Amino acid sequence: MEHTTSPPDLMQLQAEWHRTYEALAAPDRARTMLRRRLQWLSVRLWWHPYWSGPGRMPAARAELRHQVRTWQERR
């Protein structure tokens, strides 16, 4: 099993953020609902407790996005 530095709930939030962002780009979607969901997810990501602990380095946010992308590609 691969060791990840980001907590699973944070990775799940980031994955949901990506899915919502992609859905927002698709034509004929409920844009208002998707924009609100994207804002809600962004706030949850920004204020996640991980960022005040081991993830306080700026590179941790980029690493999270990288981990989620590779995790989604494997699925």
PyMOL Python script that loads the backbone (N, CA, C, O; Angstrom):
from pymol import cmd

cmd.read_pdbstr("""\
ATOM      1  N   MET A   1       0.835  -1.180   0.000  1.00  0.00           N
ATOM      2  CA  MET A   1       0.000   0.000   0.000  1.00  0.00           C
ATOM      3  C   MET A   1       0.882   1.247   0.000  1.00  0.00           C
ATOM      4  O   MET A   1       1.872   1.325   0.728  1.00  0.00           O
ATOM      5  N   GLU A   2       0.508   2.210  -0.821  1.00  0.00           N
ATOM      6  CA  GLU A   2       1.288   3.424  -0.950  1.00  0.00           C
ATOM      7  C   GLU A   2       1.027   4.367   0.216  1.00  0.00           C
ATOM      8  O   GLU A   2      -0.112   4.540   0.649  1.00  0.00           O
ATOM      9  N   HIS A   3       2.092   4.971   0.714  1.00  0.00           N
ATOM     10  CA  HIS A   3       1.972   5.920   1.811  1.00  0.00           C
ATOM     11  C   HIS A   3       1.632   7.300   1.251  1.00  0.00           C
ATOM     12  O   HIS A   3       2.311   7.791   0.350  1.00  0.00           O
ATOM     13  N   THR A   4       0.599   7.916   1.775  1.00  0.00           N
ATOM     14  CA  THR A   4       0.241   9.265   1.361  1.00  0.00           C
ATOM     15  C   THR A   4       0.428  10.204   2.531  1.00  0.00           C
ATOM     16  O   THR A   4       0.189   9.838   3.682  1.00  0.00           O
ATOM     17  N   THR A   5       0.853  11.407   2.235  1.00  0.00           N
ATOM     18  CA  THR A   5       1.067  12.381   3.294  1.00  0.00           C
ATOM     19  C   THR A   5      -0.215  13.145   3.618  1.00  0.00           C
ATOM     20  O   THR A   5      -0.339  13.712   4.704  1.00  0.00           O
ATOM     21  N   SER A   6      -1.148  13.164   2.703  1.00  0.00           N
ATOM     22  CA  SER A   6      -2.402  13.882   2.923  1.00  0.00           C
ATOM     23  C   SER A   6      -3.434  12.957   3.538  1.00  0.00           C
ATOM     24  O   SER A   6      -3.495  11.777   3.190  1.00  0.00           O
ATOM     25  N   PRO A   7      -4.255  13.481   4.456  1.00  0.00           N
ATOM     26  CA  PRO A   7      -5.303  12.652   5.053  1.00  0.00           C
ATOM     27  C   PRO A   7      -6.349  12.257   4.006  1.00  0.00           C
ATOM     28  O   PRO A   7      -6.610  13.007   3.065  1.00  0.00           O
ATOM     29  N   PRO A   8      -6.938  11.088   4.174  1.00  0.00           N
ATOM     30  CA  PRO A   8      -7.924  10.610   3.191  1.00  0.00           C
ATOM     31  C   PRO A   8      -9.120  11.547   3.012  1.00  0.00           C
ATOM     32  O   PRO A   8      -9.606  11.715   1.893  1.00  0.00           O
ATOM     33  N   ASP A   9      -9.600  12.160   4.098  1.00  0.00           N
ATOM     34  CA  ASP A   9     -10.750  13.055   3.952  1.00  0.00           C
ATOM     35  C   ASP A   9     -10.391  14.300   3.142  1.00  0.00           C
ATOM     36  O   ASP A   9     -11.232  14.835   2.420  1.00  0.00           O
ATOM     37  N   LEU A  10      -9.169  14.754   3.257  1.00  0.00           N
ATOM     38  CA  LEU A  10      -8.712  15.904   2.478  1.00  0.00           C
ATOM     39  C   LEU A  10      -8.575  15.526   1.004  1.00  0.00           C
ATOM     40  O   LEU A  10      -8.914  16.311   0.119  1.00  0.00           O
ATOM     41  N   MET A  11      -8.081  14.328   0.755  1.00  0.00           N
ATOM     42  CA  MET A  11      -7.974  13.857  -0.630  1.00  0.00           C
ATOM     43  C   MET A  11      -9.356  13.713  -1.259  1.00  0.00           C
ATOM     44  O   MET A  11      -9.540  14.031  -2.434  1.00  0.00           O
ATOM     45  N   GLN A  12     -10.320  13.239  -0.488  1.00  0.00           N
ATOM     46  CA  GLN A  12     -11.685  13.096  -0.978  1.00  0.00           C
ATOM     47  C   GLN A  12     -12.285  14.467  -1.309  1.00  0.00           C
ATOM     48  O   GLN A  12     -12.943  14.626  -2.337  1.00  0.00           O
ATOM     49  N   LEU A  13     -12.060  15.445  -0.448  1.00  0.00           N
ATOM     50  CA  LEU A  13     -12.552  16.806  -0.705  1.00  0.00           C
ATOM     51  C   LEU A  13     -11.954  17.353  -2.000  1.00  0.00           C
ATOM     52  O   LEU A  13     -12.665  17.935  -2.819  1.00  0.00           O
ATOM     53  N   GLN A  14     -10.654  17.165  -2.180  1.00  0.00           N
ATOM     54  CA  GLN A  14      -9.994  17.666  -3.387  1.00  0.00           C
ATOM     55  C   GLN A  14     -10.539  16.953  -4.625  1.00  0.00           C
ATOM     56  O   GLN A  14     -10.736  17.585  -5.663  1.00  0.00           O
ATOM     57  N   ALA A  15     -10.781  15.661  -4.529  1.00  0.00           N
ATOM     58  CA  ALA A  15     -11.335  14.905  -5.659  1.00  0.00           C
ATOM     59  C   ALA A  15     -12.741  15.405  -5.996  1.00  0.00           C
ATOM     60  O   ALA A  15     -13.082  15.540  -7.171  1.00  0.00           O
ATOM     61  N   GLU A  16     -13.553  15.678  -4.982  1.00  0.00           N
ATOM     62  CA  GLU A  16     -14.897  16.227  -5.217  1.00  0.00           C
ATOM     63  C   GLU A  16     -14.803  17.600  -5.868  1.00  0.00           C
ATOM     64  O   GLU A  16     -15.601  17.929  -6.746  1.00  0.00           O
ATOM     65  N   TRP A  17     -13.825  18.406  -5.437  1.00  0.00           N
ATOM     66  CA  TRP A  17     -13.625  19.727  -6.015  1.00  0.00           C
ATOM     67  C   TRP A  17     -13.331  19.587  -7.506  1.00  0.00           C
ATOM     68  O   TRP A  17     -13.905  20.314  -8.317  1.00  0.00           O
ATOM     69  N   HIS A  18     -12.442  18.659  -7.879  1.00  0.00           N
ATOM     70  CA  HIS A  18     -12.097  18.440  -9.296  1.00  0.00           C
ATOM     71  C   HIS A  18     -13.321  17.994 -10.093  1.00  0.00           C
ATOM     72  O   HIS A  18     -13.565  18.498 -11.189  1.00  0.00           O
ATOM     73  N   ARG A  19     -14.084  17.058  -9.552  1.00  0.00           N
ATOM     74  CA  ARG A  19     -15.284  16.577 -10.257  1.00  0.00           C
ATOM     75  C   ARG A  19     -16.289  17.707 -10.458  1.00  0.00           C
ATOM     76  O   ARG A  19     -16.880  17.822 -11.532  1.00  0.00           O
ATOM     77  N   THR A  20     -16.487  18.528  -9.456  1.00  0.00           N
ATOM     78  CA  THR A  20     -17.425  19.643  -9.555  1.00  0.00           C
ATOM     79  C   THR A  20     -16.938  20.660 -10.574  1.00  0.00           C
ATOM     80  O   THR A  20     -17.732  21.175 -11.361  1.00  0.00           O
ATOM     81  N   TYR A  21     -15.652  20.953 -10.571  1.00  0.00           N
ATOM     82  CA  TYR A  21     -15.076  21.901 -11.518  1.00  0.00           C
ATOM     83  C   TYR A  21     -15.256  21.403 -12.950  1.00  0.00           C
ATOM     84  O   TYR A  21     -15.600  22.180 -13.841  1.00  0.00           O
ATOM     85  N   GLU A  22     -15.024  20.122 -13.169  1.00  0.00           N
ATOM     86  CA  GLU A  22     -15.202  19.550 -14.510  1.00  0.00           C
ATOM     87  C   GLU A  22     -16.668  19.579 -14.927  1.00  0.00           C
ATOM     88  O   GLU A  22     -16.977  19.846 -16.088  1.00  0.00           O
ATOM     89  N   ALA A  23     -17.570  19.309 -13.992  1.00  0.00           N
ATOM     90  CA  ALA A  23     -18.995  19.349 -14.303  1.00  0.00           C
ATOM     91  C   ALA A  23     -19.440  20.766 -14.642  1.00  0.00           C
ATOM     92  O   ALA A  23     -20.329  20.954 -15.473  1.00  0.00           O
ATOM     93  N   LEU A  24     -18.842  21.745 -14.019  1.00  0.00           N
ATOM     94  CA  LEU A  24     -19.170  23.137 -14.289  1.00  0.00           C
ATOM     95  C   LEU A  24     -18.776  23.530 -15.710  1.00  0.00           C
ATOM     96  O   LEU A  24     -19.418  24.389 -16.315  1.00  0.00           O
ATOM     97  N   ALA A  25     -17.748  22.921 -16.237  1.00  0.00           N
ATOM     98  CA  ALA A  25     -17.295  23.219 -17.595  1.00  0.00           C
ATOM     99  C   ALA A  25     -18.184  22.579 -18.663  1.00  0.00           C
ATOM    100  O   ALA A  25     -18.163  23.004 -19.818  1.00  0.00           O
ATOM    101  N   ALA A  26     -18.956  21.571 -18.291  1.00  0.00           N
ATOM    102  CA  ALA A  26     -19.821  20.881 -19.250  1.00  0.00           C
ATOM    103  C   ALA A  26     -21.030  21.763 -19.603  1.00  0.00           C
ATOM    104  O   ALA A  26     -21.543  22.482 -18.745  1.00  0.00           O
ATOM    105  N   PRO A  27     -21.479  21.710 -20.848  1.00  0.00           N
ATOM    106  CA  PRO A  27     -22.645  22.515 -21.240  1.00  0.00           C
ATOM    107  C   PRO A  27     -23.944  21.965 -20.637  1.00  0.00           C
ATOM    108  O   PRO A  27     -24.036  20.793 -20.271  1.00  0.00           O
ATOM    109  N   ASP A  28     -24.919  22.830 -20.551  1.00  0.00           N
ATOM    110  CA  ASP A  28     -26.268  22.458 -20.095  1.00  0.00           C
ATOM    111  C   ASP A  28     -26.288  21.833 -18.716  1.00  0.00           C
ATOM    112  O   ASP A  28     -26.922  20.798 -18.510  1.00  0.00           O
ATOM    113  N   ARG A  29     -25.605  22.446 -17.776  1.00  0.00           N
ATOM    114  CA  ARG A  29     -25.600  21.952 -16.403  1.00  0.00           C
ATOM    115  C   ARG A  29     -26.221  23.007 -15.494  1.00  0.00           C
ATOM    116  O   ARG A  29     -26.395  24.157 -15.899  1.00  0.00           O
ATOM    117  N   ALA A  30     -26.549  22.621 -14.286  1.00  0.00           N
ATOM    118  CA  ALA A  30     -27.085  23.543 -13.286  1.00  0.00           C
ATOM    119  C   ALA A  30     -25.927  24.368 -12.728  1.00  0.00           C
ATOM    120  O   ALA A  30     -25.365  24.037 -11.685  1.00  0.00           O
ATOM    121  N   ARG A  31     -25.587  25.417 -13.414  1.00  0.00           N
ATOM    122  CA  ARG A  31     -24.385  26.183 -13.086  1.00  0.00           C
ATOM    123  C   ARG A  31     -24.433  26.824 -11.702  1.00  0.00           C
ATOM    124  O   ARG A  31     -23.430  26.824 -10.989  1.00  0.00           O
ATOM    125  N   THR A  32     -25.563  27.359 -11.321  1.00  0.00           N
ATOM    126  CA  THR A  32     -25.642  28.011 -10.010  1.00  0.00           C
ATOM    127  C   THR A  32     -25.368  27.016  -8.903  1.00  0.00           C
ATOM    128  O   THR A  32     -24.603  27.307  -7.983  1.00  0.00           O
ATOM    129  N   MET A  33     -25.977  25.853  -8.976  1.00  0.00           N
ATOM    130  CA  MET A  33     -25.767  24.824  -7.961  1.00  0.00           C
ATOM    131  C   MET A  33     -24.297  24.377  -7.931  1.00  0.00           C
ATOM    132  O   MET A  33     -23.717  24.193  -6.860  1.00  0.00           O
ATOM    133  N   LEU A  34     -23.713  24.208  -9.108  1.00  0.00           N
ATOM    134  CA  LEU A  34     -22.316  23.771  -9.178  1.00  0.00           C
ATOM    135  C   LEU A  34     -21.363  24.838  -8.660  1.00  0.00           C
ATOM    136  O   LEU A  34     -20.381  24.519  -7.990  1.00  0.00           O
ATOM    137  N   ARG A  35     -21.645  26.112  -8.966  1.00  0.00           N
ATOM    138  CA  ARG A  35     -20.795  27.190  -8.447  1.00  0.00           C
ATOM    139  C   ARG A  35     -20.858  27.245  -6.929  1.00  0.00           C
ATOM    140  O   ARG A  35     -19.836  27.416  -6.264  1.00  0.00           O
ATOM    141  N   ARG A  36     -22.061  27.099  -6.382  1.00  0.00           N
ATOM    142  CA  ARG A  36     -22.198  27.097  -4.921  1.00  0.00           C
ATOM    143  C   ARG A  36     -21.465  25.921  -4.297  1.00  0.00           C
ATOM    144  O   ARG A  36     -20.809  26.065  -3.266  1.00  0.00           O
ATOM    145  N   ARG A  37     -21.579  24.755  -4.927  1.00  0.00           N
ATOM    146  CA  ARG A  37     -20.873  23.570  -4.416  1.00  0.00           C
ATOM    147  C   ARG A  37     -19.359  23.778  -4.486  1.00  0.00           C
ATOM    148  O   ARG A  37     -18.635  23.412  -3.560  1.00  0.00           O
ATOM    149  N   LEU A  38     -18.889  24.360  -5.576  1.00  0.00           N
ATOM    150  CA  LEU A  38     -17.460  24.619  -5.717  1.00  0.00           C
ATOM    151  C   LEU A  38     -16.974  25.591  -4.637  1.00  0.00           C
ATOM    152  O   LEU A  38     -15.893  25.405  -4.078  1.00  0.00           O
ATOM    153  N   GLN A  39     -17.756  26.611  -4.347  1.00  0.00           N
ATOM    154  CA  GLN A  39     -17.393  27.550  -3.278  1.00  0.00           C
ATOM    155  C   GLN A  39     -17.369  26.849  -1.927  1.00  0.00           C
ATOM    156  O   GLN A  39     -16.449  27.050  -1.134  1.00  0.00           O
ATOM    157  N   TRP A  40     -18.373  26.033  -1.667  1.00  0.00           N
ATOM    158  CA  TRP A  40     -18.453  25.312  -0.391  1.00  0.00           C
ATOM    159  C   TRP A  40     -17.254  24.379  -0.220  1.00  0.00           C
ATOM    160  O   TRP A  40     -16.647  24.323   0.850  1.00  0.00           O
ATOM    161  N   LEU A  41     -16.923  23.652  -1.285  1.00  0.00           N
ATOM    162  CA  LEU A  41     -15.776  22.749  -1.230  1.00  0.00           C
ATOM    163  C   LEU A  41     -14.465  23.529  -1.074  1.00  0.00           C
ATOM    164  O   LEU A  41     -13.561  23.091  -0.364  1.00  0.00           O
ATOM    165  N   SER A  42     -14.368  24.680  -1.737  1.00  0.00           N
ATOM    166  CA  SER A  42     -13.160  25.498  -1.618  1.00  0.00           C
ATOM    167  C   SER A  42     -12.947  25.967  -0.186  1.00  0.00           C
ATOM    168  O   SER A  42     -11.821  25.959   0.313  1.00  0.00           O
ATOM    169  N   VAL A  43     -14.014  26.372   0.470  1.00  0.00           N
ATOM    170  CA  VAL A  43     -13.918  26.811   1.867  1.00  0.00           C
ATOM    171  C   VAL A  43     -13.501  25.648   2.762  1.00  0.00           C
ATOM    172  O   VAL A  43     -12.641  25.805   3.630  1.00  0.00           O
ATOM    173  N   ARG A  44     -14.106  24.489   2.553  1.00  0.00           N
ATOM    174  CA  ARG A  44     -13.740  23.319   3.358  1.00  0.00           C
ATOM    175  C   ARG A  44     -12.291  22.920   3.142  1.00  0.00           C
ATOM    176  O   ARG A  44     -11.601  22.539   4.088  1.00  0.00           O
ATOM    177  N   LEU A  45     -11.825  23.007   1.896  1.00  0.00           N
ATOM    178  CA  LEU A  45     -10.422  22.695   1.609  1.00  0.00           C
ATOM    179  C   LEU A  45      -9.494  23.710   2.276  1.00  0.00           C
ATOM    180  O   LEU A  45      -8.491  23.336   2.884  1.00  0.00           O
ATOM    181  N   TRP A  46      -9.830  24.982   2.159  1.00  0.00           N
ATOM    182  CA  TRP A  46      -8.967  26.035   2.693  1.00  0.00           C
ATOM    183  C   TRP A  46      -8.825  25.945   4.213  1.00  0.00           C
ATOM    184  O   TRP A  46      -7.734  26.158   4.744  1.00  0.00           O
ATOM    185  N   TRP A  47      -9.903  25.634   4.910  1.00  0.00           N
ATOM    186  CA  TRP A  47      -9.890  25.643   6.369  1.00  0.00           C
ATOM    187  C   TRP A  47      -9.717  24.260   6.987  1.00  0.00           C
ATOM    188  O   TRP A  47      -9.959  24.090   8.182  1.00  0.00           O
ATOM    189  N   HIS A  48      -9.309  23.284   6.210  1.00  0.00           N
ATOM    190  CA  HIS A  48      -9.092  21.942   6.753  1.00  0.00           C
ATOM    191  C   HIS A  48      -7.973  22.004   7.803  1.00  0.00           C
ATOM    192  O   HIS A  48      -6.969  22.682   7.590  1.00  0.00           O
ATOM    193  N   PRO A  49      -8.138  21.299   8.941  1.00  0.00           N
ATOM    194  CA  PRO A  49      -7.131  21.343  10.016  1.00  0.00           C
ATOM    195  C   PRO A  49      -5.729  20.896   9.596  1.00  0.00           C
ATOM    196  O   PRO A  49      -4.749  21.276  10.237  1.00  0.00           O
ATOM    197  N   TYR A  50      -5.619  20.114   8.555  1.00  0.00           N
ATOM    198  CA  TYR A  50      -4.313  19.637   8.095  1.00  0.00           C
ATOM    199  C   TYR A  50      -3.368  20.798   7.766  1.00  0.00           C
ATOM    200  O   TYR A  50      -2.160  20.701   7.982  1.00  0.00           O
ATOM    201  N   TRP A  51      -3.927  21.896   7.244  1.00  0.00           N
ATOM    202  CA  TRP A  51      -3.087  23.019   6.830  1.00  0.00           C
ATOM    203  C   TRP A  51      -2.462  23.761   8.005  1.00  0.00           C
ATOM    204  O   TRP A  51      -1.473  24.470   7.820  1.00  0.00           O
ATOM    205  N   SER A  52      -3.004  23.620   9.193  1.00  0.00           N
ATOM    206  CA  SER A  52      -2.396  24.286  10.348  1.00  0.00           C
ATOM    207  C   SER A  52      -1.393  23.375  11.054  1.00  0.00           C
ATOM    208  O   SER A  52      -0.726  23.798  11.998  1.00  0.00           O
ATOM    209  N   GLY A  53      -1.288  22.146  10.606  1.00  0.00           N
ATOM    210  CA  GLY A  53      -0.340  21.196  11.200  1.00  0.00           C
ATOM    211  C   GLY A  53       0.749  20.844  10.216  1.00  0.00           C
ATOM    212  O   GLY A  53       1.512  21.711   9.790  1.00  0.00           O
ATOM    213  N   PRO A  54       0.828  19.568   9.849  1.00  0.00           N
ATOM    214  CA  PRO A  54       1.922  19.111   8.988  1.00  0.00           C
ATOM    215  C   PRO A  54       1.867  19.663   7.566  1.00  0.00           C
ATOM    216  O   PRO A  54       2.874  19.637   6.858  1.00  0.00           O
ATOM    217  N   GLY A  55       0.719  20.158   7.141  1.00  0.00           N
ATOM    218  CA  GLY A  55       0.600  20.650   5.770  1.00  0.00           C
ATOM    219  C   GLY A  55       0.766  22.142   5.634  1.00  0.00           C
ATOM    220  O   GLY A  55       0.296  22.722   4.655  1.00  0.00           O
ATOM    221  N   ARG A  56       1.421  22.782   6.585  1.00  0.00           N
ATOM    222  CA  ARG A  56       1.500  24.247   6.553  1.00  0.00           C
ATOM    223  C   ARG A  56       2.449  24.791   5.484  1.00  0.00           C
ATOM    224  O   ARG A  56       2.417  25.987   5.196  1.00  0.00           O
ATOM    225  N   MET A  57       3.276  23.960   4.902  1.00  0.00           N
ATOM    226  CA  MET A  57       4.186  24.413   3.846  1.00  0.00           C
ATOM    227  C   MET A  57       3.407  24.636   2.550  1.00  0.00           C
ATOM    228  O   MET A  57       2.501  23.860   2.245  1.00  0.00           O
ATOM    229  N   PRO A  58       3.735  25.674   1.782  1.00  0.00           N
ATOM    230  CA  PRO A  58       2.996  25.963   0.537  1.00  0.00           C
ATOM    231  C   PRO A  58       3.011  24.797  -0.454  1.00  0.00           C
ATOM    232  O   PRO A  58       2.049  24.600  -1.195  1.00  0.00           O
ATOM    233  N   ALA A  59       4.074  24.044  -0.466  1.00  0.00           N
ATOM    234  CA  ALA A  59       4.165  22.922  -1.411  1.00  0.00           C
ATOM    235  C   ALA A  59       3.180  21.807  -1.078  1.00  0.00           C
ATOM    236  O   ALA A  59       2.906  20.958  -1.926  1.00  0.00           O
ATOM    237  N   ALA A  60       2.648  21.792   0.131  1.00  0.00           N
ATOM    238  CA  ALA A  60       1.719  20.734   0.529  1.00  0.00           C
ATOM    239  C   ALA A  60       0.431  20.795  -0.286  1.00  0.00           C
ATOM    240  O   ALA A  60      -0.147  19.755  -0.599  1.00  0.00           O
ATOM    241  N   ARG A  61      -0.024  21.994  -0.632  1.00  0.00           N
ATOM    242  CA  ARG A  61      -1.251  22.127  -1.440  1.00  0.00           C
ATOM    243  C   ARG A  61      -1.028  21.591  -2.850  1.00  0.00           C
ATOM    244  O   ARG A  61      -1.898  20.916  -3.401  1.00  0.00           O
ATOM    245  N   ALA A  62       0.120  21.884  -3.431  1.00  0.00           N
ATOM    246  CA  ALA A  62       0.442  21.355  -4.762  1.00  0.00           C
ATOM    247  C   ALA A  62       0.589  19.842  -4.703  1.00  0.00           C
ATOM    248  O   ALA A  62       0.153  19.138  -5.614  1.00  0.00           O
ATOM    249  N   GLU A  63       1.199  19.341  -3.641  1.00  0.00           N
ATOM    250  CA  GLU A  63       1.361  17.889  -3.483  1.00  0.00           C
ATOM    251  C   GLU A  63       0.010  17.202  -3.358  1.00  0.00           C
ATOM    252  O   GLU A  63      -0.187  16.113  -3.897  1.00  0.00           O
ATOM    253  N   LEU A  64      -0.921  17.832  -2.649  1.00  0.00           N
ATOM    254  CA  LEU A  64      -2.271  17.262  -2.526  1.00  0.00           C
ATOM    255  C   LEU A  64      -2.914  17.132  -3.900  1.00  0.00           C
ATOM    256  O   LEU A  64      -3.471  16.084  -4.226  1.00  0.00           O
ATOM    257  N   ARG A  65      -2.842  18.188  -4.708  1.00  0.00           N
ATOM    258  CA  ARG A  65      -3.435  18.123  -6.051  1.00  0.00           C
ATOM    259  C   ARG A  65      -2.781  17.022  -6.875  1.00  0.00           C
ATOM    260  O   ARG A  65      -3.464  16.305  -7.606  1.00  0.00           O
ATOM    261  N   HIS A  66      -1.466  16.883  -6.764  1.00  0.00           N
ATOM    262  CA  HIS A  66      -0.745  15.827  -7.493  1.00  0.00           C
ATOM    263  C   HIS A  66      -1.183  14.440  -7.023  1.00  0.00           C
ATOM    264  O   HIS A  66      -1.429  13.558  -7.845  1.00  0.00           O
ATOM    265  N   GLN A  67      -1.281  14.243  -5.714  1.00  0.00           N
ATOM    266  CA  GLN A  67      -1.694  12.947  -5.168  1.00  0.00           C
ATOM    267  C   GLN A  67      -3.099  12.578  -5.625  1.00  0.00           C
ATOM    268  O   GLN A  67      -3.359  11.424  -5.966  1.00  0.00           O
ATOM    269  N   VAL A  68      -3.997  13.542  -5.632  1.00  0.00           N
ATOM    270  CA  VAL A  68      -5.382  13.267  -6.030  1.00  0.00           C
ATOM    271  C   VAL A  68      -5.439  12.921  -7.510  1.00  0.00           C
ATOM    272  O   VAL A  68      -6.163  12.006  -7.901  1.00  0.00           O
ATOM    273  N   ARG A  69      -4.683  13.640  -8.343  1.00  0.00           N
ATOM    274  CA  ARG A  69      -4.678  13.325  -9.771  1.00  0.00           C
ATOM    275  C   ARG A  69      -4.194  11.902 -10.037  1.00  0.00           C
ATOM    276  O   ARG A  69      -4.809  11.172 -10.814  1.00  0.00           O
ATOM    277  N   THR A  70      -3.099  11.509  -9.397  1.00  0.00           N
ATOM    278  CA  THR A  70      -2.586  10.156  -9.616  1.00  0.00           C
ATOM    279  C   THR A  70      -3.535   9.113  -9.017  1.00  0.00           C
ATOM    280  O   THR A  70      -3.689   8.026  -9.575  1.00  0.00           O
ATOM    281  N   TRP A  71      -4.159   9.429  -7.911  1.00  0.00           N
ATOM    282  CA  TRP A  71      -5.142   8.519  -7.288  1.00  0.00           C
ATOM    283  C   TRP A  71      -6.349   8.324  -8.192  1.00  0.00           C
ATOM    284  O   TRP A  71      -6.847   7.206  -8.322  1.00  0.00           O
ATOM    285  N   GLN A  72      -6.832   9.408  -8.828  1.00  0.00           N
ATOM    286  CA  GLN A  72      -7.984   9.308  -9.718  1.00  0.00           C
ATOM    287  C   GLN A  72      -7.634   8.567 -11.003  1.00  0.00           C
ATOM    288  O   GLN A  72      -8.480   7.857 -11.548  1.00  0.00           O
ATOM    289  N   GLU A  73      -6.418   8.712 -11.496  1.00  0.00           N
ATOM    290  CA  GLU A  73      -6.010   8.020 -12.698  1.00  0.00           C
ATOM    291  C   GLU A  73      -5.987   6.508 -12.496  1.00  0.00           C
ATOM    292  O   GLU A  73      -6.264   5.751 -13.427  1.00  0.00           O
ATOM    293  N   ARG A  74      -5.664   6.077 -11.306  1.00  0.00           N
ATOM    294  CA  ARG A  74      -5.604   4.639 -11.009  1.00  0.00           C
ATOM    295  C   ARG A  74      -6.989   4.013 -10.863  1.00  0.00           C
ATOM    296  O   ARG A  74      -7.135   2.797 -10.992  1.00  0.00           O
ATOM    297  N   ARG A  75      -7.972   4.808 -10.605  1.00  0.00           N
ATOM    298  CA  ARG A  75      -9.330   4.280 -10.381  1.00  0.00           C
ATOM    299  C   ARG A  75     -10.021   3.971 -11.644  1.00  0.00           C
ATOM    300  O   ARG A  75     -11.167   3.520 -11.626  1.00  0.00           O
TER     301      ARG A  75
END
""", "prot")
cmd.dss("prot")
cmd.show_as("cartoon", "prot")
cmd.util.cbc("prot")
cmd.orient("prot")
